[in-house]
Amino acid sequence: MTRSTLIKKAWLGLALVGLACIAAVPTQAEAEPLYFALEVRREGRLVAQPKLLGETGRTVRAERRKPGASQPDYRLVLTPTAEGETFHLELDLLLPEIKGHSELALLHGQERRVQLGRYPGDLEVSLLLMKVDSPEFRALMDMSEDAAVGGSGRPI
């Protein structure tokens, strides 16, 4: 075997190894835009009703604070990730007197109720998750516009 043939085979081998490495690296999944509608209840009393937009792979933070207040009325952190057709969601909620954490899996359009407090009803979150670019989301937004005009509609 000549020296030039050996060099060509070595370069070919390196090129194949390089291609195999590139193919083995997982491609970055495209972020899925999501809509979250929540109701937060403390001992049965509605304390927050945020509606948020986010996307998979990015943390969503929401806080409500009265002007001049040193502490927020609530602080909410959502971390959604896509796992096939399911969305895994980490939920952290902080109120002045209590905090809670939960991890849950939701499908598009699914609504779940989660108990975060020490006992049932202590701290409760109802959560609806929808893909933004979906017929169901567009229908919900049309319904919300109609509700604003007509004065009735869904709570979430």
C-alpha positions in Angstrom: 0.0 0.0 0.0 1.4 3.3 -1.0 1.8 6.3 1.3 -0.8 8.4 -0.7 -3.4 5.5 -0.5 -2.9 5.3 3.2 -3.4 9.0 3.7 -6.5 9.0 1.5 -8.0 6.1 3.6 -7.1 7.9 6.8 -8.9 11.1 5.6 -11.9 9.0 4.5 -12.0 7.3 7.9 -11.8 10.7 9.7 -14.6 12.1 7.5 -16.8 9.1 8.2 -16.2 9.5 12.0 -17.0 13.2 11.7 -20.3 12.5 9.9 -21.2 9.9 12.5 -20.6 12.3 15.3 -22.7 15.0 13.6 -25.5 12.6 13.1 -25.4 11.4 16.7 -25.8 14.9 18.1 -29.6 15.4 18.8 -31.1 18.4 17.0 -32.5 21.2 19.1 -36.2 20.7 19.2 -38.1 23.8 18.1 -39.8 25.6 21.0 -43.6 25.1 21.1 -45.6 28.3 22.0 -48.0 27.6 24.9 -50.8 29.3 26.7 -51.4 28.9 30.4 -54.6 29.9 32.2 -54.4 29.5 36.0 -56.6 30.0 39.0 -54.9 30.1 42.4 -57.1 29.6 45.5 -56.0 29.9 49.1 -58.4 28.2 51.5 -61.1 28.4 48.8 -60.7 32.1 48.1 -59.5 33.1 44.6 -56.3 35.0 45.0 -54.9 35.1 41.4 -56.1 34.3 37.9 -53.1 34.8 35.6 -53.1 34.0 31.9 -49.7 33.6 30.4 -47.9 32.9 27.2 -44.7 30.9 27.1 -42.9 28.2 25.2 -41.3 24.9 25.9 -37.7 25.0 27.1 -38.1 28.5 28.7 -39.1 29.4 32.2 -42.1 31.7 32.6 -42.2 34.0 35.6 -45.2 36.0 36.8 -45.5 38.3 39.8 -48.2 40.6 41.0 -47.1 43.3 43.4 -49.0 46.3 44.7 -47.3 49.6 44.0 -44.7 50.3 46.8 -45.2 46.8 48.4 -42.0 45.0 49.5 -43.4 41.6 48.9 -45.5 40.3 45.9 -49.1 39.1 46.3 -47.9 36.0 44.5 -44.9 34.8 42.5 -45.4 32.0 39.9 -42.7 30.1 38.0 -43.6 27.6 35.3 -41.0 25.5 33.4 -42.6 23.5 30.5 -40.8 20.9 28.5 -42.1 18.8 25.6 -42.0 15.0 25.9 -43.6 13.7 22.7 -47.3 14.7 22.8 -47.1 15.4 26.6 -45.9 18.5 28.3 -44.0 18.1 31.5 -44.5 21.2 33.7 -42.7 22.3 36.9 -44.9 24.7 38.9 -43.6 26.8 41.8 -45.9 29.2 43.6 -45.1 31.6 46.4 -47.7 33.6 48.4 -46.7 35.7 51.4 -47.7 33.0 53.9 -47.3 29.8 51.9 -45.4 28.2 49.0 -45.9 25.1 46.9 -44.2 23.0 44.2 -45.5 20.4 41.8 -44.4 18.5 38.7 -47.1 17.3 36.4 -47.7 16.1 32.9 -50.4 17.6 30.7 -51.7 17.1 27.2 -52.7 20.0 24.9 -56.1 21.3 26.1 -56.0 19.5 29.4 -57.1 21.2 32.6 -55.7 19.9 36.0 -56.3 20.8 39.6 -53.2 20.5 41.9 -53.1 20.7 45.7 -49.9 22.5 46.8 -50.7 23.1 50.4 -50.3 20.9 53.5 -54.0 19.9 53.4 -56.7 19.8 50.7 -57.9 23.3 50.0 -55.0 25.0 51.7 -53.4 26.1 48.4 -54.9 24.9 45.1 -54.1 25.7 41.5 -56.3 24.9 38.4 -54.2 25.0 35.3 -55.2 24.8 31.6 -52.4 24.3 29.0 -52.9 24.8 25.2 -50.7 25.0 22.2 -51.0 28.5 20.9 -51.2 27.6 17.2 -54.2 25.3 17.5 -57.9 25.4 16.6 -58.8 25.0 20.3 -56.7 28.0 21.3 -58.2 30.2 18.5 -61.7 29.1 19.6 -60.9 30.0 23.2 -59.6 33.4 22.2 -62.7 34.1 20.0 -64.9 33.0 23.0 -63.0 35.4 25.3 -63.7 38.3 22.9 -67.4 37.4 22.8 -67.4 37.1 26.6 -66.0 40.6 26.9 -68.8 42.0 24.7 -71.6 39.8 26.1 -70.5 39.7 29.7 -70.4 35.9 30.2 -67.8 33.2 29.7 -65.7 30.5 31.2 -63.8 31.3 34.4 -60.5 29.9 32.9 
